[in-house]
Amino acid sequence: MRMNKDIAKTYDPKQVEDRIYNNWMQKDYFHAVIDPDKEPFTIVIPPPNITGQLHMGHALDNTMQDILIRMKRMQGYCALWLPGTDHASIATEVKIVEKMAEEGITKADIGREGFLERAWEWKEQYGGRIVEQLKKLGSSCDWKRERFTMDEGLSRAVLEVFVRLYEKGLIYRGERIINWCSKCKTTISDAEVEYEEQDGHFWHIRYPVKDSDEFVEIATTRPETLLGDTAVAVHPDDERYQHLIGKTVILPLMNREIPVVADTYVEREFGTGVVKITPAHDPNDFEVGLRHNL
């Protein structure tokens, strides 16, 4: 390899990085060839989302993977670092919609096929940029095996594994509370939910006990969910309410009977110690509902 005889006063990585990396690529230093006489060692890269560019977290994580895979190569392993990118689903869709909004276009304007075309264009632009950034980091990935999570082969593998898990009873269909995006009109994962704290007020509401002059008082920040109440809960060791467990109260406005249940989910010292249970509006309430067959 020829070296530049003129030594600059300050080190400029651009003058050497591309030349050295291209030399590595031309000589296939990173390509893993199956060798039955060598012990295999594989790292499947946590595929970066194609929602944009890499950040400092990616730089740190991929540097650590690179150190490990290079060490294993030097120790004589058949070492493979499998690279790829992730389609990122809703997160990428949001980015594309935002870009379209800048052009004054909506998904309804271009239809499903038009939107999918833009999605693949986005993948080519940002997926390619991410790969170049990984190469700039010196990542010793086997680029001949680069994958994308929507590749046909990977999609078939996911489907096959899904069917196998279903047949073994390890996954099943059931009713669960979900995160629903009213803008995207679809469900989203917990990881995609952005939480925001807001100041609120406690609203105190009395629920009359059936056939009694008593009532229980609940304190809630969401009185608008009252119509979906299916029970009120108290802590089983709370002496104030033990005599009410198993009885029913009348749901205000609806005049519907709902049971008083005992559950350790309730914090005795918080609020009034009585909690309205609304399974359709709160994940914790949903779990309480399952436990008590509400």
C-alpha positions as CSV (number, residue, x, y, z in Angstrom):
1,M,0.0,0.0,0.0
2,R,1.5,3.3,-1.0
3,M,1.7,6.0,1.6
4,N,1.7,9.8,1.2
5,K,5.2,11.0,2.0
6,D,4.0,14.5,2.9
7,I,3.0,14.5,6.5
8,A,0.4,17.1,7.4
9,K,0.8,19.2,10.6
10,T,-2.5,18.0,11.9
11,Y,-4.1,14.6,11.4
12,D,-6.9,14.5,8.8
13,P,-8.8,11.2,9.0
14,K,-10.5,11.8,5.7
15,Q,-7.2,11.3,3.9
16,V,-6.7,7.8,5.2
17,E,-10.1,6.3,6.4
18,D,-11.7,5.7,3.0
19,R,-8.5,4.3,1.5
20,I,-7.9,1.9,4.4
21,Y,-11.6,0.8,4.6
22,N,-11.8,0.2,0.8
23,N,-8.6,-1.9,1.0
24,W,-10.3,-4.1,3.7
25,M,-13.4,-4.4,1.5
26,Q,-11.5,-5.3,-1.6
27,K,-9.6,-8.1,0.2
28,D,-12.8,-9.5,1.8
29,Y,-11.4,-9.3,5.3
30,F,-14.9,-9.1,6.8
31,H,-16.6,-11.9,4.8
32,A,-17.2,-15.0,6.8
33,V,-16.5,-18.2,4.9
34,I,-18.1,-21.4,6.4
35,D,-15.2,-23.5,7.8
36,P,-16.2,-26.8,9.6
37,D,-12.8,-26.8,11.3
38,K,-13.5,-23.4,13.0
39,E,-15.8,-22.6,15.8
40,P,-18.5,-20.2,14.7
41,F,-19.1,-16.8,16.4
42,T,-21.9,-14.6,15.1
43,I,-23.3,-11.2,16.0
44,V,-26.6,-10.1,14.4
45,I,-26.5,-6.3,14.5
46,P,-29.4,-4.6,16.3
47,P,-30.6,-3.1,13.1
48,P,-30.8,0.7,13.2
49,N,-34.2,2.2,12.3
50,I,-34.4,3.9,8.9
51,T,-36.1,6.9,10.6
52,G,-33.0,9.1,10.1
53,Q,-29.3,9.0,10.8
54,L,-27.2,7.3,13.4
55,H,-26.6,9.0,16.7
56,M,-23.9,8.8,19.4
57,G,-25.6,5.7,21.0
58,H,-25.2,3.8,17.7
59,A,-21.5,4.8,17.5
60,L,-20.9,3.5,21.0
61,D,-22.8,0.3,20.6
62,N,-21.4,-0.6,17.2
63,T,-17.9,0.1,18.3
64,M,-18.2,-2.4,21.1
65,Q,-19.6,-5.0,18.7
66,D,-16.7,-4.3,16.3
67,I,-14.2,-4.8,19.0
68,L,-15.7,-8.1,20.0
69,I,-16.0,-9.5,16.4
70,R,-12.4,-8.4,15.5
71,M,-11.1,-10.1,18.7
72,K,-12.9,-13.3,17.8
73,R,-11.5,-13.2,14.2
74,M,-8.0,-12.9,15.7
75,Q,-8.7,-15.8,18.0
76,G,-9.4,-18.0,15.0
77,Y,-13.2,-18.2,15.1
78,C,-15.3,-18.2,12.0
79,A,-16.6,-14.8,12.9
80,L,-19.7,-13.2,11.3
81,W,-21.1,-9.8,12.0
82,L,-24.4,-9.7,10.2
83,P,-25.5,-6.1,9.3
84,G,-28.9,-4.7,8.4
85,T,-31.5,-2.0,8.9
86,D,-35.0,-2.0,10.4
87,H,-38.1,-0.7,8.7
88,A,-39.4,0.7,12.1
89,S,-43.0,0.6,11.0
90,I,-45.1,3.4,12.5
91,A,-42.0,5.5,13.4
92,T,-40.9,5.6,9.8
93,E,-44.5,6.2,8.6
94,V,-44.7,9.2,10.8
95,K,-41.5,10.6,9.3
96,I,-42.7,10.1,5.8
97,V,-46.1,11.7,6.6
98,E,-44.3,14.7,8.1
99,K,-42.2,15.1,4.9
100,M,-45.3,14.8,2.8
101,A,-47.0,17.5,4.9
102,E,-44.1,19.9,4.0
103,E,-45.1,19.3,0.3
104,G,-48.8,19.8,1.1
105,I,-49.6,16.1,0.4
106,T,-51.5,13.6,2.5
107,K,-51.7,9.8,2.3
108,A,-55.3,10.1,1.1
109,D,-54.0,12.2,-1.8
110,I,-51.7,9.5,-3.2
111,G,-53.3,6.3,-2.0
112,R,-51.8,3.1,-0.7
113,E,-49.6,2.2,-3.6
114,G,-48.3,5.8,-3.9
115,F,-47.5,5.8,-0.2
116,L,-45.7,2.5,-0.4
117,E,-43.6,3.8,-3.3
118,R,-42.6,6.8,-1.1
119,A,-41.8,4.4,1.8
120,W,-39.4,2.4,-0.4
121,E,-37.8,5.6,-1.6
122,W,-37.3,6.7,2.0
123,K,-35.7,3.3,2.7
124,E,-33.2,3.6,-0.1
125,Q,-32.2,7.1,1.0
126,Y,-31.9,6.6,4.7
127,G,-31.0,3.0,4.7
128,G,-28.1,3.7,2.4
129,R,-27.1,6.6,4.5
130,I,-27.0,4.5,7.6
131,V,-24.8,1.8,5.9
132,E,-22.4,4.5,4.8
133,Q,-22.2,5.9,8.4
134,L,-21.5,2.4,9.7
135,K,-18.7,2.1,7.2
136,K,-17.3,5.4,8.3
137,L,-17.1,4.0,11.8
138,G,-14.9,1.3,10.4
139,S,-17.5,-1.4,11.2
140,S,-16.2,-4.8,10.1
141,C,-19.6,-6.2,9.0
142,D,-20.0,-8.8,6.3
143,W,-21.7,-6.5,3.8
144,K,-22.2,-9.3,1.3
145,R,-24.9,-10.6,3.8
146,E,-26.6,-7.2,4.5
147,R,-30.3,-7.6,5.3
148,F,-33.4,-5.4,5.6
149,T,-36.2,-6.5,8.0
150,M,-38.8,-6.4,5.1
151,D,-36.7,-8.7,2.8
152,E,-38.7,-11.5,1.4
153,G,-36.6,-14.2,3.1
154,L,-36.8,-12.6,6.5
155,S,-40.6,-12.1,6.1
156,R,-41.0,-15.8,5.3
157,A,-38.9,-16.7,8.4
158,V,-40.9,-14.5,10.7
159,L,-44.2,-16.0,9.4
160,E,-42.9,-19.6,9.8
161,V,-41.7,-18.9,13.4
162,F,-45.1,-17.2,14.2
163,V,-47.0,-20.3,13.0
164,R,-44.7,-22.7,14.9
165,L,-45.2,-20.7,18.1
166,Y,-49.0,-20.7,17.5
167,E,-49.1,-24.4,17.0
168,K,-47.2,-25.0,20.2
169,G,-49.6,-22.8,22.1
170,L,-46.9,-20.2,23.0
171,I,-48.8,-17.4,21.4
172,Y,-52.6,-17.0,21.3
173,R,-55.3,-14.5,20.4
174,G,-57.0,-12.6,23.2
175,E,-58.7,-9.4,24.1
176,R,-56.2,-6.8,25.5
177,I,-56.2,-3.1,26.1
178,I,-54.2,-1.4,23.4
179,N,-52.6,1.9,22.5
180,W,-54.7,3.5,19.7
181,C,-53.5,6.5,17.7
182,S,-56.4,8.5,16.6
183,K,-54.3,10.4,14.0
184,C,-52.7,7.3,12.4
185,K,-55.8,5.3,13.0
186,T,-53.9,2.2,14.1
187,T,-52.5,0.5,17.2
188,I,-49.0,1.3,18.3
189,S,-46.6,-0.4,20.6
190,D,-45.8,0.7,24.2
191,A,-42.3,1.7,22.9
192,E,-43.8,4.1,20.5
193,V,-46.0,5.9,23.1
194,E,-44.8,9.3,24.2
195,Y,-46.0,10.2,27.7
196,E,-46.6,13.7,29.0
197,E,-47.2,14.8,32.5
198,Q,-50.1,17.2,33.1
199,D,-51.4,18.9,36.2
200,G,-54.9,17.6,37.1
201,H,-57.5,17.6,39.8
202,F,-59.0,15.0,42.0
203,W,-62.7,14.7,41.6
204,H,-64.5,13.1,44.5
205,I,-67.6,11.1,43.6
206,R,-70.0,9.1,45.9
207,Y,-71.2,5.7,44.9
208,P,-74.3,4.6,47.0
209,V,-74.2,1.1,48.5
210,K,-77.2,-0.9,47.4
211,D,-80.0,-1.3,50.0
212,S,-78.1,0.9,52.5
213,D,-77.6,4.5,53.6
214,E,-73.9,4.1,53.1
215,F,-71.8,5.2,50.2
216,V,-68.2,4.9,49.1
217,E,-66.3,7.9,47.9
218,I,-63.7,7.6,45.1
219,A,-61.2,10.2,44.1
220,T,-60.3,10.2,40.4
221,T,-58.5,12.5,37.9
222,R,-60.6,11.0,35.1
223,P,-64.3,11.4,35.9
224,E,-65.2,11.1,32.2
225,T,-64.4,7.4,32.3
226,L,-67.1,6.8,35.0
227,L,-69.5,5.4,32.4
228,G,-67.1,2.4,31.8
229,D,-66.7,1.4,35.5
230,T,-67.3,-2.3,36.1
231,A,-66.4,-2.4,39.8
232,V,-64.9,-0.5,42.7
233,A,-61.9,-2.0,44.5
234,V,-60.6,-1.7,48.1
235,H,-57.5,-3.3,49.7
236,P,-58.4,-6.6,51.5
237,D,-56.7,-5.5,54.7
238,D,-58.3,-2.0,54.8
239,E,-60.6,-2.2,57.9
240,R,-62.6,0.8,56.8
241,Y,-64.1,-1.1,53.9
242,Q,-63.9,-4.8,54.7
243,H,-67.6,-5.0,55.5
244,L,-68.4,-3.9,52.0
245,I,-66.4,-6.5,50.1
246,G,-68.8,-8.6,48.1
247,K,-71.6,-6.1,48.1
248,T,-72.6,-3.9,45.2
249,V,-72.8,-0.1,44.7
250,I,-74.9,1.9,42.3
251,L,-72.9,3.6,39.5
252,P,-73.9,7.3,39.4
253,L,-75.7,8.5,36.2
254,M,-76.1,4.9,34.9
255,N,-78.0,3.5,37.9
256,R,-76.1,0.2,37.2
257,E,-75.0,-2.2,40.0
258,I,-71.3,-2.9,40.1
259,P,-69.5,-5.1,42.7
260,V,-67.0,-4.1,45.5
261,V,-63.9,-6.3,45.1
262,A,-60.8,-6.7,47.2
263,D,-57.5,-6.4,45.5
264,T,-53.9,-5.6,46.7
265,Y,-53.5,-3.3,43.7
266,V,-55.3,-0.6,45.8
267,E,-53.1,1.7,47.8
268,R,-54.8,2.3,51.1
269,E,-53.1,5.6,51.8
270,F,-53.7,7.1,48.4
271,G,-56.9,9.1,47.8
272,T,-59.8,7.7,49.7
273,G,-58.5,4.1,49.5
274,V,-61.3,3.2,47.1
275,V,-60.5,2.8,43.4
276,K,-63.0,2.8,40.5
277,I,-62.1,0.0,38.1
278,T,-62.4,0.9,34.4
279,P,-60.8,-1.9,32.4
280,A,-61.2,-0.2,29.0
281,H,-59.3,2.9,30.0
282,D,-56.4,1.7,32.2
283,P,-53.9,-1.2,31.8
284,N,-53.9,-1.8,35.6
285,D,-57.7,-1.8,35.8
286,F,-57.7,-4.3,32.9
287,E,-55.5,-6.7,34.9
288,V,-57.8,-6.2,38.0
289,G,-60.8,-7.0,35.7
290,L,-59.2,-10.2,34.6
291,R,-58.5,-11.3,38.1
292,H,-62.1,-10.8,39.2
293,N,-63.8,-11.8,35.9
294,L,-65.4,-8.3,35.5
